[in-house]
Amino acid sequence: MSDQIQLIPGNSLITKTPEEGRQLAVKMARLIIKTTQPDASVREKLRPIYAEDAAMLIAIGQTVATEFATIAAANNYWR
């Protein structure tokens, strides 16, 4: 891949609030998809398929949850 994708935006998991942490988790999950399938036209073609597949949508949710758990731990759970 010629374009390097920064998988941790800003090279930090530290966020001010849990809401910012959740937004970062979503962004990181999206970057994983982009890295896994770098061809934008293929991602566009696949989007309608997973948009109507409950199992795939649950898997996406699990990916975001895993990213959020990592971010929450890095932020000492905002305590």
KELUM-857577 format. One record per residue: residue number from 1; x, y, z of N, C-alpha, C, O in turn. Coordinates in steps of 0.2 Angstrom, whole numbers, plus 2048, in hexadecimal, padded with zeros to 3 digits. Example, Ala and Ser with C-alpha at 12.3 -4.5 7.8 and 13.67 -1.06 7.14 Angstrom:
2
<node 1 <842 7E4 827> <83E 7EA 827> <842 7F0 827> <847 7EF 82A>>,
<node 2 <840 7F5 823> <844 7FB 824> <840 800 827> <843 806 828>>,
//
This chain:
79
<node 1 <804 7FA 800> <800 800 800> <804 806 800> <809 807 804>>,
<node 2 <803 80B 7FB> <808 811 7FB> <806 816 800> <80A 819 803>>,
<node 3 <7FF 817 801> <7FD 81C 806> <7FD 818 80D> <7F9 814 80E>>,
<node 4 <801 81B 812> <801 819 819> <7FB 81B 81C> <7F9 821 81C>>,
<node 5 <7F7 817 81F> <7F1 819 823> <7F3 819 82A> <7F6 814 82D>>,
<node 6 <7F2 81E 82E> <7F3 81F 835> <7EE 81B 839> <7E8 81E 839>>,
<node 7 <7EF 815 83B> <7EA 812 83F> <7E8 814 845> <7E2 813 848>>,
<node 8 <7EC 818 848> <7EA 81C 84F> <7EB 823 84D> <7F0 826 84E>>,
<node 9 <7E5 826 84C> <7E5 82E 84A> <7E9 832 84F> <7E7 831 855>>,
<node 10 <7ED 836 84D> <7F1 83A 852> <7F6 836 856> <7F9 839 85B>>,
<node 11 <7F7 830 855> <7FB 82B 858> <7FA 82B 860> <7FF 82A 864>>,
<node 12 <7F4 82C 862> <7F2 82C 869> <7EB 829 86A> <7E6 82A 866>>,
<node 13 <7EA 825 86F> <7E4 822 871> <7E0 827 877> <7DB 825 879>>,
<node 14 <7E4 82C 879> <7E1 830 87E> <7DC 835 87B> <7DD 838 877>>,
<node 15 <7D6 835 87F> <7D1 839 87D> <7CE 83D 883> <7CF 83B 889>>,
<node 16 <7CB 843 882> <7C9 847 888> <7C2 843 88B> <7C2 844 891>>,
<node 17 <7BE 840 887> <7B8 83E 88A> <7B7 837 887> <7B9 835 882>>,
<node 18 <7B2 833 88A> <7B0 82D 887> <7AD 82D 880> <7AE 829 87C>>,
<node 19 <7A9 833 87F> <7A6 834 879> <7AC 835 873> <7AB 832 86E>>,
<node 20 <7B1 838 875> <7B6 839 870> <7BA 832 86F> <7BC 830 86A>>,
<node 21 <7BA 82E 875> <7BD 828 874> <7B9 823 870> <7BC 81F 86C>>,
<node 22 <7B2 824 870> <7AE 81F 86C> <7AF 822 864> <7AF 81D 860>>,
<node 23 <7AF 828 863> <7B0 82A 85C> <7B7 828 85A> <7B7 826 854>>,
<node 24 <7BC 828 85E> <7C2 825 85C> <7C2 81E 85A> <7C5 81C 855>>,
<node 25 <7BE 81A 85E> <7BD 813 85D> <7BA 812 856> <7BC 80D 853>>,
<node 26 <7B5 816 855> <7B2 815 84E> <7B7 816 848> <7B7 813 843>>,
<node 27 <7BA 81C 849> <7BF 81E 844> <7C4 818 843> <7C6 817 83D>>,
<node 28 <7C7 816 849> <7CC 810 848> <7C9 80A 845> <7CD 807 841>>,
<node 29 <7C3 808 846> <7C0 803 843> <7BF 804 83C> <7C0 7FF 838>>,
<node 30 <7BD 80A 83A> <7BD 80B 833> <7C4 80B 82F> <7C4 809 829>>,
<node 31 <7C9 80D 833> <7D0 80D 830> <7D2 805 82F> <7D6 804 82A>>,
<node 32 <7D0 801 833> <7D1 7FA 833> <7CE 7F7 82C> <7D2 7F4 828>>,
<node 33 <7C8 7F9 82B> <7C5 7F7 825> <7C9 7FA 81F> <7CA 7F6 81A>>,
<node 34 <7CA 800 81F> <7CE 803 819> <7D5 800 818> <7D7 7FF 812>>,
<node 35 <7D8 7FE 81D> <7DF 7FB 81D> <7DE 7F4 81A> <7E2 7F1 816>>,
<node 36 <7D9 7F0 81C> <7D7 7E9 81A> <7D5 7E9 813> <7D8 7E5 80F>>,
<node 37 <7D1 7EE 811> <7CF 7EE 80A> <7D1 7F5 807> <7CC 7FA 808>>,
<node 38 <7D7 7F6 805> <7D9 7FD 803> <7D5 800 7FC> <7D5 806 7FB>>,
<node 39 <7D2 7FB 7F9> <7CF 7FD 7F2> <7C8 800 7F4> <7C3 7FD 7F6>>,
<node 40 <7C7 807 7F3> <7C1 80A 7F5> <7BB 808 7F1> <7B5 807 7F4>>,
<node 41 <7BC 806 7EB> <7B6 804 7E6> <7B4 7FD 7E9> <7AE 7FC 7E9>>,
<node 42 <7B8 7F9 7EB> <7B6 7F2 7EE> <7B2 7F3 7F5> <7AD 7F0 7F6>>,
<node 43 <7B5 7F8 7F9> <7B1 7FA 7FF> <7AA 7FC 7FE> <7A5 7FA 801>>,
<node 44 <7A9 800 7F8> <7A3 803 7F6> <79E 7FD 7F4> <798 7FD 7F6>>,
<node 45 <7A1 7F9 7F0> <79D 7F3 7EE> <79B 7EF 7F3> <795 7EC 7F3>>,
<node 46 <79F 7EE 7F9> <79D 7E9 7FE> <798 7EC 803> <795 7E9 807>>,
<node 47 <798 7F3 803> <794 7F6 809> <78D 7F4 809> <78A 7F3 80E>>,
<node 48 <789 7F4 803> <782 7F2 803> <782 7EA 806> <77C 7E9 809>>,
<node 49 <787 7E6 805> <786 7DF 807> <786 7DF 80F> <782 7DC 812>>,
<node 50 <78B 7E2 812> <78C 7E2 819> <786 7E6 81C> <785 7E5 822>>,
<node 51 <784 7EB 819> <77F 7F0 81C> <778 7EC 81D> <774 7EE 822>>,
<node 52 <777 7E6 81A> <771 7E3 81B> <772 7DC 81E> <76E 7D8 81E>>,
<node 53 <778 7DB 821> <77A 7D4 824> <77B 7D6 82C> <780 7D9 82E>>,
<node 54 <776 7D3 830> <777 7D5 837> <77D 7D2 83A> <780 7D5 83E>>,
<node 55 <77F 7CC 838> <785 7C9 83B> <78C 7CE 839> <790 7CF 83E>>,
<node 56 <78C 7D1 833> <791 7D5 832> <791 7DC 836> <796 7DE 838>>,
<node 57 <78B 7DE 836> <78A 7E4 83A> <78C 7E3 842> <78F 7E8 845>>,
<node 58 <78A 7DE 844> <78C 7DC 84B> <794 7DB 84C> <797 7DE 851>>,
<node 59 <797 7D8 847> <79E 7D8 847> <7A2 7DF 847> <7A7 7E0 84A>>,
<node 60 <79F 7E3 843> <7A1 7EA 843> <7A1 7ED 84A> <7A5 7F1 84C>>,
<node 61 <79B 7EC 84D> <79A 7EF 854> <79F 7EC 858> <7A1 7F0 85D>>,
<node 62 <7A0 7E6 858> <7A5 7E3 85C> <7AC 7E5 85B> <7B0 7E6 860>>,
<node 63 <7AE 7E7 855> <7B4 7EA 854> <7B5 7F1 857> <7BA 7F3 85A>>,
<node 64 <7B0 7F5 856> <7B0 7FB 859> <7B0 7FB 861> <7B4 7FE 864>>,
<node 65 <7AC 7F6 864> <7AD 7F5 86B> <7B4 7F3 86D> <7B6 7F5 873>>,
<node 66 <7B7 7EF 86A> <7BE 7ED 86B> <7C2 7F3 86B> <7C7 7F4 870>>,
<node 67 <7C2 7F7 866> <7C6 7FD 866> <7C4 802 86B> <7C9 805 86E>>,
<node 68 <7BE 802 86D> <7BC 807 873> <7BF 804 879> <7C1 808 87D>>,
<node 69 <7BF 7FE 87A> <7C1 7FB 881> <7C9 7FD 881> <7CB 7FE 887>>,
<node 70 <7CC 7FC 87C> <7D3 7FE 87C> <7D5 805 87D> <7D9 807 881>>,
<node 71 <7D0 80A 87A> <7D1 811 87B> <7CF 813 883> <7D2 817 886>>,
<node 72 <7CA 810 885> <7C8 811 88C> <7CD 80F 891> <7CE 813 896>>,
<node 73 <7D0 809 890> <7D6 807 894> <7DC 80C 894> <7DF 80E 899>>,
<node 74 <7DD 80E 88E> <7E3 813 88D> <7E1 81A 891> <7E6 81D 893>>,
<node 75 <7DB 81B 892> <7D9 821 895> <7D7 820 89C> <7D4 824 89F>>,
<node 76 <7D9 81B 89F> <7D7 819 8A6> <7D0 81A 8A7> <7CE 81C 8AD>>,
<node 77 <7CC 818 8A2> <7C5 818 8A3> <7C2 81F 8A5> <7BD 81F 8A8>>,
<node 78 <7C6 824 8A3> <7C4 82B 8A4> <7C3 82D 8AB> <7BF 831 8AD>>,
<node 79 <7C6 829 8B0> <7C6 82B 8B7> <7CC 82F 8B9> <7CC 831 8BF>>,
//
